[in-house]
Amino acid sequence: MLERYKTLREPGVKEIVIRKSRFIGHGRPVASEAEAVAFIEEIKKQHWNATHNCSAYIVGERDEFQKQSDDGEPSG
């Protein structure tokens, strides 16, 4: 087991508005990839009318499981 690593201590939410666009970030510590996927689905249901639901996770002692999605967000 690793002696030190960075992770979230507790769930959190942060909202900002940039040029009339509203961005809401949700984070929560998880113990498995399945838990991460379930959390993302929970947030997508909560914000079902959002234009984009971007997501990402890294799970595992050595970052074994990683995934991100920009949900079709335009570049730039």
HELIX and SHEET records of a PDB file:
HELIX    1   1 GLU A   33  GLN A   46  1                                  14    
SHEET    1   A 2 GLY A  12  ILE A  18  0                                        
SHEET    2   A 2 SER A  21  GLY A  27 -1                                        
SHEET    1   B 2 SER A  55  VAL A  59  0                                        
SHEET    2   B 2 PHE A  65  SER A  69 -1                                        
END                                                                             
